[in-house]
Structures are given as structure tokens and as C-alpha cells.
Amino acid sequence: MTHLNDILSQCAFYFVAKYSFPIPLDRDKPQARKPGDREWTEWAYLLRKLAAKRLIPARFLYDNRIKQFVMTVENALGVRPASVLLRD
């Protein structure tokens, strides 16, 4: 699982770096300069936040699928979308 988390962190880091998305600074952590500077879950929350606020243009994703991207990141985190929580 550690290896998988490292790979996912690398993917997220390079996606954020490729499109120059801002990485928020945490007081207790150094600036993110490499994938290992943050855990996978931290990268996933950042991606989810960027996508939910539509800061990731849909054209950056395969076939403009921004909603599916958000859902995929939420599923990777084990987080259920708010719309599903409201129906339960």
C-alpha cells in the first residue's frame, strides 16, 4: 500500500505541477517540492478541492469529465459525495 500511495502522490504532484496549480502552504509542513512532501490523501483533497471549485479546467481532463474526476478522487479517499449523503 505504501508503494501505491507513493505512485498516486507522484501522479498528483506532476498533474499539479504541469498545470501550475497553487499548492497551499501549511504552517507545520515545508513547501511541496516533490511528491513525497505530502501524503496521497493530502494530494487527493487538494485535487478534489480544485476540481470542485472548477479551478481545473475540464479541457485538462479526458473528454472534459470534471464530475467523474471529482467522483474518482472522492472514491479514492473513501469520501462519499454530499449528494449521496443527503439521499441516505
BELNORSUL-V695514 format. One record per helix or strand of 3 or more residues. SS is the DSSP state (@ for helix, = for strand). FROM is the first residue (numbers start at 1). LEN is the number of residues. If there is no record, write none. Layout:
SS:FROM:LEN + SS:FROM:LEN
//
This chain:
@:2:17 + @:35:3 + @:40:13 + @:58:3 + @:62:3 + @:66:12 + @:82:6
//
